[in-house]
Amino acid sequence: MFQSRTSGKFLAAVAGGALLLTACAGNDAGTSSPTSPGSASASAPAAQTITYAYEQEFHSYNNNTVAENATRNAGPLQRVLTGFWIYGDKGAITPDKDFGTYEKTSDDPLTVEYTISDKAVWSDGVPIDCDDVMLWWGFKSGKIKGFSSSGNEGVQDTKLPECDKGGKKFSLIYDKPFADWVANGPGATEILPAHVVAKQGGLSEDEFIAAVKDTDAKKLEKSIKFFNDGWVSEGTLPAADLIPSSGPYKLSKMDAGQSLTFVANDKWWGTPAATPTVVERFIALDEQAQALQNREVQIVEPQPGPDVLNQLKAIEGVKVNLSDEYTYEHLDFNFDSSPFKDKALREAFAKCVPRQLIVDNLIKPVAPEAKPLEIRNVAPFQANSAAVISASGGAGVYAQQDIEGAKALLEKAGKTGLEVKVGYQTPNPRRTAAVQLIIDSCNKAGFKVVDKGSEDFFGTVMPANGYDVALYAWAGSSLVSGWASTFTTPKKCDGENKGNNNGCYSSKKVDELITKLNATVDLAAQDPIIAEIEKNLWADLATIPLFQHPGLSAWDEAVQNVVPNPAQSTITWNMDKWSLS
C-alpha cells in the first residue's frame, strides 16, 4: 500500500502490492501544451510533449523503502521501472509481458516460475537478469539486516531463488501458501539495478550476489546504505548513471519545486512511447484546475470538491471523470510517544471526531452516496464489503459522534485540556477543513486540538513520530496482503523498521490473523478473517477510518488514451500510451 502521503508513502506490503502513502495528496517548466477549443489564452502547441500535474514533488528513484514508499515516487516511476506485473485497467493485476512471464507450477510447495525477457536491458545497456532479482529478494525478504523495506509479506516465506549470475529464469518457492502470489513477484518499480548498487557499495557484481546469497549484511553495508538513501532526490536527480530505466521512459531532469521530465528510452525493447517527452508539473491540488484552464498542463487529478468540479466542467475542450478509488482517508494515533498510548484517550478522541460531518461537508457534494467508513481494508465498492461489515460489526459505538461520552472519558482520566497535535501534509485545503471540524467538535469534549499541518510532514515529522494524530490516506488495491504491514507489529519503532505501521500499533492477535489471512488462498475463506481483523482494529482503536476517496480527474480532449486508475499505480500507469490528436 502506498501512502498517499499521497506523499505517497502510505505505505506497503506485498512484494509489489504494498500500500502507498498518499498526500492527497503535489520538469521541464518551459514546455508548452496544445491549445484546446475555447482556450484563447492557451500557449502554442508543443506536439512532442504532454504535461500532467501532481501535488507533490518527486523525491526518490527507489520507492521501496519505508521513507519513500509514496505515490509521489511510485506514480512517476510506473513506466520507468517495469516488472512482471502492474496494476492495470480498473486496478486489476495485469502481467507485463514485455518484461517477462510467470506461472504457478506447483501448489505444494507453492512454486511460481519467472522468466525475464531475453530482450530486457537497462537503458545503460546492462542486461536485466538474476543479479537484479537477487537485489530484489535481498531487500524484500527481510532476511538481510539493514535494508529498509516498506513490507516483506509473502517474500519473507520464500527460499533464496536459485538464480545464477546473468540468468534470466528463477523460481519463488514458498514455505507456506500465500494468498496474493500472483502479485508477489517483482512488479513495477521493484526491480532496481543491482550493478549500480554493487558498484556504489564497492563490490563487483559477483561479490554482491555472493553476499546476498550468504545474507552477509556486513559485506553489503555500503550497498545497503546506498539502496536506502543514495537515490533520494533533493531538488535534483541523481547522476544519470545511477538511475537507468527499464521501461518506455527514462528520467531526464528535475527542476526543484517545478517539474520532472521524462524522455523516451531508446533502449526500450517494447512498443515505443507514443509521445517523446512527458513532464510532471508539481502543482498544489487547489491550483490544478486553474492550471488546466490556462493549459499550463493537460492532465490533472485535483482534490475533489464541488467548486473544483464545477470549474472543470466549465472549461471547454476538457473531459472530466469521477470514479471510485481504493484510497481511503484516516486518522492514525502515535502509539510510541504521545498520550494516545492510553486506550481511554483514544476512545475519547474517536467519540468526538465528527466523521459524519466531515463526509457531509467535504465529500457528499462530490459523491452524494458517500458514508463514513465502517471498515478500513475493503473498499465500499468491492463485492465483499457488506459481508465484512456485517461480520465485523463495523464502527459499532463509534458510528455516531458522542461528545458527552468523550467528555466523560477525558474527565475520568484526568486529562481535560489535553493538547492534541494533528499532523498532515500541506497545502491540502480539504484536510485543513477536516482538521478545523475536528477542532470545533473535540474541543467541546475537553481536548485542545491543534492544527500542526506542515509541508514536510511525510519527510520529517511522521518518521520522527512528531505528532499525536496523523491525517492522511492509504492508496491500495484489492490485494489482501497489500495492507498487512500497516497493522503488523513493527520490529522496532523507528524509520527503518516500522514498515507501513507509522504509528507503531501492536497487537499479537492481529499479527496472528494477518499471518493467517496472507496464507489463505481461497477468496471466500478470507472474508471472516478480514472481519475479525477489523473487529480487533476497532476494539484497539488502531486507527479511525474516515471516508473512501472519490476520484476526480480531467484532461484536454486533445490527449488520447488517458485512463484513470483506482489503484496505487495512479493515472500514469499507461502514460507511454498517451498521445496528442
N, C-alpha and C positions, 0 to 999 in steps of 0.2 A: 504494500500500500504506500502510496506516495503522500507525503504531507503536501497538502495544498497549502503548505506554508506558503501553499499554494503559495508558500515559498516554495513549496513543494516539498518539504522534507517529508510530509506525512509520511509515510514512512513505512516500512515494508515488510514483506515477509515471505513470499515464496522465492524459489530460486529464480525468480524473474517475475513473480507475481506479487511482490510486496506492495503494501500501501504506500502512497506518497503524500507528503505534506503538501497542502496547497494553501497559498496565501489567500486565495480567493478574495483568489487572490485578489507583474509588473513587471555595429551595423554600418551599415553604411547609411549615415543620415542624409547623405547627399543625393540618393537616388530618388527618382520621381515615379509616379504611378499613373496608370492610364486614366484618362478622363471618362467619367460616367455620365450618362444622359442627365441633364438638369444641373450639372455641377459647373457653373460658369467660372467659378474661382479656382477650379482644379488646375494642377500643373500639367505640363505637356506630357504625353505618353512616353513611357520607357518600356518598350515591348519586351525587353530581356530581363526584367526584374519584377518580382511580386513581393510586396511588403505586408507583413502582418503585425499586429500589436500583441504584446504580452505585458502584464503588470509588473513583473519582477525581472531584475537583471540576471542574466545567465551568470553562474558562479563556479561551475566545475565540469570538466570533461568526464569526470567519474562521479556518477550519481548513486553509486552503490554503498557509499559509506554512511554512517549514522548522520553525520553533519550535513551531507549533501544529497540525501535521499529526498529530493523535492521535485515538484513539477517544473520549477524554474530551470532545472537542468535536464530532467528526463524528457520533457516536451521537445525542446530543440534538438535533442540527440536521437530522436526516433529513426531518422533516415540518414544519420551519420554513423552510428554504431549499430549494425544489424546483428541478428541472431537467428536461432532456429524457429522462432515464432514471434508474433506481435499481437497486441490487442487490435484486431481488425474491425471491419464494419460492425456497428452496433456493439462493440466491445468484445466480440467473440474471439476466442483463442484461435489464431489463424497461422498455420505453418508458413514460414517464409522460405519457399523452395529455391529461391535464388541463393540463399546462404547454404542450405543443405537439407537433408531429410532425416526423419527419425521414425521409429516404430517400436511398439511394445512387442517383445519376443517371448516373454515368459511372465506368468503370474506368480510363480513360486520357485525361486525368489523373483520378485518383480524386477524385470530387466528391460531396459529401453536402450536400443542401439541407435547411435547417431553417426551420420556421415556428412562431413563438411564438403561443400562443392570443390571439385578439383580446380575450378577457376577462381576460388576465393583468395583474394590478395589484399593486403593493406595498401593504402594509397602511396606508401613509400616503396612499394614493390616487394615487401617481405610477405611470403605466403601465410595465410591464416591456417593454423594447424594445431596439433596437440599441445604445443607449447602454450598457446593461448588458453586451451581447455584446462591445462594444469593450473594456470594462474586463477582462472575462474573457480575451479574446485578448491584451490588453496584459500581464497577469501570467503567463499560461500559455505564451506563445510564446517567452519568453526573449529577446525582441528589444528590450526596453526595460530599460536598465540600472537596477538598484536594487530592482526588485520582488523580494521574497522568494517563491519558489515551490518547493513540495516536489517538483516534477517537471514537465517540459515535453515528454516523449516524445509524438510524433505532432503536437502543436500547433506545435512548432518547424518542422515541414516544411509548414505551410500558409501560403498567401498571406493578406495582410491582407484580412479579409472586406469585400466591398462592401456596406456596411450604412449607410444614411442615418439621420440623427437622427430618432427617432420611429418608424422602420420596424420591421416585425415579421418580415421574412424576410432570410435571409443564407445563404451557401454557404461550406463549407470546401473549398478546392481544394488538393490535396496535390502537392508536388513529386515524391513517390515513393509507392509503395504503403505502407499502414500496416495491420498485422495486426489491430489492435483498433479499427478505425474506428467500429464500431457503438457503442463506449463512449468515443469521443473528443470528441464534442460536450459542451457543459457539462451535467453531471449534477447530482444532488442535492448541495447545499452549495457549488456552484461559481459560481452566478450571484449576484453581490453588487450592492448598489445603487450604480450609478455616480453618481447625483445626490448621494448622501451624500459619496462620495469626492471628487467635484469641488468641492463646497462647502467641505469641510474643507481642500482644497488651495488655496482662494481663487480658484477658477476657475468660470466659467459652464460649463454643460454643453456648449455649443458649443466653448468654448476647450478643455475637457477632451478632447472627441472629436478635435478638430483636432490636439492634442498627441499623442494616441495614434497617430493616422494618420501623424504625422511622426516617430514614435518619439523624441519630444523629452523626454528624461529630465530635462533641466534645468528645463523649464517644469512638469513633473509632479513635481518634487522633493517638495513638501509633500504632494501627494496620495499619492505612493508611501510616504512616511513614515507617513501615517495608515493606509494599507492594511496596512502591515507591523505597526504597533504600536497603532493607535488603537482597535481593537476588543477588546483584551485586557481580561479581567475580573479585577481584583484584589480579590476579595471582594464585589464588587457589579457589577451590569450597567451598561454604558454608558447614557447618556441614551436614552430611548425613541425619539427622532427619529433616532438613529444606527443603530438595529437593526430596521428594518422587516422584516416577514415576507412570504414569497411562497408560504406553504403553509397547511395547515389549522390550524396552531397558531402562536402568536407567543410570544416570550419575555416573561414578565411581571415576575418579580422573582427575585432571588437572595439567599439568606441565607448569609453567609460560613460555610463549613465545615459547612453543614447541608443546603441544598436549592436546587433550581432549579425554578421554577414556570412552566408553560405554560398559556396560556388560548386558547380557540378564537378564530381570526382571523375577524372579521366581514366582512372584505373578500375572503375566500377564495371563489373562483368555482366550485370543485368541490363534491363531496359534503361537507357539513359534518362536522366531527369528531364522532364518536359520543359522546364524553364531554367536557363543557365544560372541565374542568381536569385536567391531568396534572402530577404532581410527581415529580421525580427527587431521591431522597434520597441523600446521599453517605455510604455505609456501607462500612467495611472488609470485604474478602472473607470473613474469618473470623468476621464478626458478622452476615452476611446471613441465614443460615438461622435464627438466633435471632430476627432482626427479622421474618422471615416468620411464624415460630411465634407471635410476640407480636402479629402483624397490624399492626405499625408500617408495613409495606409489603405489597403484594400480589403483586409480581413480583420475583424475584431471579435473578442469574446468578453464584453463588458459585464460588470456585475448587474444581474437582473434587477429591474425596478420599473415601476410604471412610467416614470419620467423618461428614462433612457429608452424604454421600449417604444414609447410614442415618438421620441426623437428619431429613432432608427426607421420607424415606419414612414416618417415624413420625408426621408431622404429619397430622392428619385434615383432609379437605377441601382437599387440595393435589394438583395434578398435577405430576409430576416427569418431566423429559425429558433423556435422554442422547443426544448426537448428534455427528456429525463437524463439524469446523471447519477453515477454511482457515488459521487462526492457527497459527504454529509458534514454538517456543522455541529460542533460540540464544545462543551466546557470540560477541561481536564484539571484535576486537582494536582498540586505538588505534594506528593506523599513524602518527599525527602526532607524538605527544610521549610515547611510552612505550618501554620496552626491546623491545617486540614488533615494532618496525621490523625487527628481526633475525629472519629466517625460521627459523633454527635454534631460537630460543627459542619461536617459535610451534609448531614441530614438537614440541618437548619438552612444551609445555603440552597440546597436543592428544593426545599419547600418554598423559598421566596423568589426564586428565579421565575420570571413571567414568561414561561415558554409559549403559552397560547398567544399572549400579547405580541411577542416577538414575531411569531408566524403571521398573525393578523395584520400587523403593521408593515412588515418588511417583505413577506413572501407571497401572501394571498393576492395582493394587487397584480402579481405576475402569474402566479399559479393558483387559481381560485380554489382548487381541491386540496391544497396543502394542509397538513396537520402536523402538530408536534410529533416527533419520532417516538415510537414506543420501544423500539429496539435499535441496536447500532449496526449490526453486521449483516443484515439482509435489507435491501432497498425496498421501499413500498411498492415499486412496480414489478418486483420479482414474484414469480408464481407461488413461492413458499412463504411469503411474508405473513399472510393471515394465520397460517398454521403455527408459525413460530411465535407470533404474538400471543395467540390463544394458549399455547402450551407453556409459555414463559410467564404469563400474567401481565406482560407489558410493563408500563411505567408504574402501575399499582398506585400506592399512596402519593406518588409524585406526579400523577397525571393532572392533578388540579393544583393550582397555586394555593398555598396556605401560609399567609404572612403571620397570623396569630400563632400557628403551630411553630413556625420558625422562631418567633419572639420567645416563646416559652422554652424552647430548647436552648437558646442563647442565654437566657436568664438563669436557667438551671445549671448551665456550665460556667456561669460567672464571667461570660465573655461579651456582655453588651458593650458596644462601641468598638468591637474588633475591626481593625483595618484589614481590608482585602484588596490586594493589588491584582487587577485583571489585566493580563498582558496579551497583546496581539500585534500583528504586523500592520504598520500604517504606511501610506494612506489607505484607508478602507472605509468609505462612508457607511456602508451597511453595518459593519462591525462596530464602528463608533456609535451609531444609533442604537445597536443592540446593547452595548455597554451602558448607555445612558438609561435605557429602560430597566436594566438590572439595578443600576444605582437608585433610580426612583423607587423601585419595589423593595429591594433588600435593605435599604437604609431605614425603611419604615419598620423592619423587623429588628433593628438594632445593630446591623452591620454598618461599617463605614467603608463603602466600596469606592475604590479609586481607579480611574482610568489611567492605565500605565502602558497604553499603546506606544510602540516605538518602531522606527524604520528598520532597525536591525534586530527585531525580536527573535527571529529564527536563527540569525547568525551568532548572537552572543548571549541574549537574555535566556532563551529557553535552554540551550546547552548547559548554562551555569545554574539552572534551577532558580533564576532570579524573579520569580513570580509566585503568587498564591494560586491563582486560577488562570488557565490559558484558554483563549478563544481562538479556534482555528478549525480547519477542515481536513478530512482524510479523503484522498482521491483513490478509489479502489477499483474493484472488478467483481465478477461473480465467483471468483476462486475462494474457497473456504480457508485455504492456508494463507491467503494474502494478508489477513489481519492478525495472524497468530502472534507475531512478535509485538504487536501493540499492547497485548494484555498478558504476555508471558513474563514471569518474574525475571528481571534483568540480572546478569551475572554480577554486576556492580552498578551503582547509580552514578555513573559518570559518562562523559560524552562518547567514549569509545565502546561502552559495554551495555548501553541502555536499549539497543535495537530501536524499535519504534516506540518503546514504552517511556515516553519523555517524562512522565510524572513519577515513574518508578513504583507503580502499583504492583502489589504482590499478593497472590492467593494460591496456596498449594492445590486447592480444589480446582480452580480454573486452569492451572497448569496441567493437571491430570486430564481434564476434559478436553483441552486443546490438543493434547497429545493423542487422545482417543479419536477426536474429530479428524485430525490430519491422517490418521491411519484407516479411516472409513471410506472405502471406495464407493459403496452403494449409496447413491444420492438420497434415496428415501430414508435410509437409516441416519443420515446426517441431521435432519431437522430436529429430532428430540435432543440431540447433543447440543446443537446450537441454542435451543430453547433453554436448556439447563445452564449453559454459559451465560446467557442473557439474564436469567434469574439471579445468578450469583453476582453479576456485574451491577445489577440494581441493588441487591442486598448490601453489597460493599460500597456502593456509590463510587465506583471506579471512575466514571465519567458521567456527565449529564448530556445526553443527546438532545439536539435542538430541532433540526429540520434537514430534509433532503434538499440539496441544491437544485433549483431549476436551471437548466442550461439555456443560455442566450448567446447567439452568435449572429453575425451579419457580414455580408461581403458584397463587393462590387460585382454586378452582373457580368462584367467582362471577364471575371476569373471563373474558370471551369474546374469541375471535379473537386470542389470543396465539400468535404463530408464530415460534419461534426461527429465526435465520438464520445459516448458516455463514460468510457473507462479512462484510466490514468494516462493513456497514450496521447490524449488531447487531440485537438483538431489537426495537429501536424503529422498524424500517423501516416498520411499518404501525400505529404507535400511534394514528393517527387512527381506526382501526377497533376499538380496544379498547372494550369496553362492559361494564357490570355487569348480571348477570342478576337 
